[in-house]
C-alpha cells in the first residue's frame, strides 16, 4: 500500500494572497517551513491550505523566526495558529501517524540562521542540539512500534552537506541532523523532506529519498507529490 503527500516549501510570501485552489494532488500536504516572516501571512496561508487538504503538516523555518532568542514565543504563536483548524498540525514536538507512516519534524537550525552575538550563538547551539536530540529519541521510540513501518522526517534545515552542492551555508552547524539515523535500526526512515534552498533536489542516499520543492520565484508553481510505500 502507499500513502501520498504534496510537498510545498519555501513559499517566502510577502502577502496573504497565496491561492492553492485546485492545485492539490494528494489528501495531505507537508510544508518544511519558510512560508513568510509575517505571522498574519503564515496564518492566512495555513488556513487556506487547510481547505485544500485533509491534513496539513508544517514545521517552522528560519523565515518564521526574527531571532533564536524569540524561539519559544514564536513556537507558542505557531502552535496557536495551527489550533485554528483541526486538520492543521504543527510538527514541533508532535508525531503524526497515518496508516503505517509516521511523520516527525524539527526546524534543525542548521546553516540557515546567523546569530547576532555570542549569547545568541549559545542559544542557537542549544536549539540545534535540542532538535537533533528530539529527532533521534523519536526515531528510536518509533523502532518499537510494529504498526509504524515507515518514517518521514521533515526539517527546514538541509540535512546533508552534499545537498548544498557547493553553496556555502550561512553558518556551519556544530551537529549533524543525519547523526540521528543511527537510531533507525529497523531502517524505517524512507523520506527526508527539507527546505532552505532554491535548488530543486530529489535524490536517493543510503535508501532514503531526500527531497524538497521550493517555490522562491517560480511561477507557475506546483506541488511535488511523493508516495510512501508501506
N, C-alpha and C positions, 0 to 999 in steps of 0.2 A: 504494500500500500504506500501511498505518498501523500504528503501534505505540502501545499504550495503557499508561498508568501510573495508579496510585492515588496521590493526594496526601493526606498526613496531616501536619498541622502544629500546633505549639503545644499539645501534649498537657498540659504542665505538671503532670505526675503527682507525687503525694506518696508513693505506694506502688507496689509492683510487681504489683498485682492487675489490670492492664490486660488485657482479653480481647478479641481481634480474631477469634476463631474464627468462620468462616462469613461474614465481612464483606468479604473480598477480592473485587474485581470485575475485577481485571487480574492478569497474571502478575508485574508489577513494582510496586514501591512507592517513592515519593520522599518524604523527610522533611526539610524545611528547618529543623531544629533545634528547641530548646526542648522536649525530651522531659521533662527533670527536672534539678534541681540535685543529685540523689543519683545517683552513678555506679552504685550497685548496681541502682537502678531503671532507669537507662538500659540497663545490660547485660541485665537480665531482659526489658525491653520489646523491645529489638532482637532478642534471641534468640527471643522468642515470635513476632515478626513474620517472622523468617526461616523459621518453619514454615508461614507462611501464603502466602508468595510465593516465586517462583523467584529473585527478586533484590530486595534492599532497599538503596536508595541514600540515604545520610544525610550531612548536614553539621551541624556543631555550631552552637549558638546561644549567645546571651548567658547563658541559663539554665545551660548546661553549664560555665560558667567562673565561678569565685569571684572572679578578678581577671585583668586583662590580663597582669599580671606572671607568672601561673602558666600562661600560654598554651601554651608549649612542652611543659610537663609534662602538661597536660590533653590536648593533641593526641596525645602519645605514649600516654597512657592509653586514649583513644578508639580509636586505631589498634589497640591490643592487643585491645580488646573486639570490634572488627569482624573480627579474625582468628579468632575462635572459631567462625565459621560461614562456609563457602565462598561463600555467596550474600549475605553482608553486605559492603557496600562503603562505605568512608568516602571521601567525595569530596574531602577536603582534599588538594591536590596530586595528584589522581588523576582521570584521564579514563576514562570508560566509553563504549564504542561498541557499540550493539546494532543489528544490521542496518545501516542507514544513518544512525542517530541517535546523536549524541554528547551525553553528559551531563557538565557541568562544574560545580563548586561551590566556594563560599567563604563563610565567615561574613560578611565585609564590615565588621563592627564599626561600622556606620553608624547612629547615632541611637538605639541600643538599649542603650548602656552608658555610665555616667558614671564617669570616673576619680576616684580618691580624693585625688590630689595632683598636683603639677606633673610629677614624674617619670613617674607613671602616665599622664598626658596625653601625654607624649612617646612612651611605649610604645604607647599607643593609636593615635596618628597613624601610627607606623611600621607597626602591624598593618593599618591601613586602606590605606596605600599598598602594602603587600606584597600584600594580597588583590586590589586593583584592578590592580596590575601583573600578577599571575598570571592573572587573568581575561582581561585584554587580550592578553597574549602567547599564551595558549592559544587564544583566538578567532582570532588572527592565524595561528597554525600550522594550525588546522583548515581555513582557507580553501584550503590547498594540497591537501588530501586529497579526491580525487574520489569516494571511497566514503563520505564523510560529506556528506550533503545537508541535514541539519537539526541544529541545536544547541539543547539545552535547558539554560538556566542555572538553578542552584539556589543561592540565598543566604538566610541567615537575615535579613539586613537588608532593609528596604523600599527598592527601587531607585529609585523616582521620588518627588519631593517631593509631587506631586499625589495620590499614593496615601495620604498622611496624612489627606486630606480635612479639613483644618483643625486636626487634632490636632497639638499641638506635640511634636516628638521630644524625648527626654531630652537630646539634645545634637546640635547641627548639625555634620555632618562637614565636614572640610576637602577632601574629594574626593567625586566623584560616581561611583557604580558604573556608571551608564549611559554615562559617558565611554568605556568600553571598547567600546561598539558602533561606534565609528568604525573599529575593526579588522574589522568584519563587512562587508567589501567585496562579498562574494558573497550577502549577505542570507540567511545560513543560520540565524540565530537566530530561532526560531519561538515559543518559550515562555520565560517567566521566572517561576519558582516561588519564592515568598518566604514568610517568617514574620513574627513580631514585631508582630502586630496582632490584635485580637479582631474586627475587621471582615472579613466575607466579601467578597472582591474578585475580579472576573473581568472584565477589560476588555481591549480592543484599543487599542494605541497604536503608531503607525508600523509596522503589520503584525506586531507582537509581542503575544502573549497574556500579560498579567501576571495572575497568579492565586495564590490561597492557599486554605487550607481549615482555619481554626483551630478547635480544639476548645474551649479555655478551659472554660466551664461548660456547654457544650451537651450535653444528654443527652435523647434518644439522639444519637449522633454517628456519621456515616458517612463513608467515603472519597469524595473527589471524583475522578471518572475523567476523564482527559484523553486525547485521541488526537492523535498527531503524524503528519501525512501526509508521506510521503517518496517 
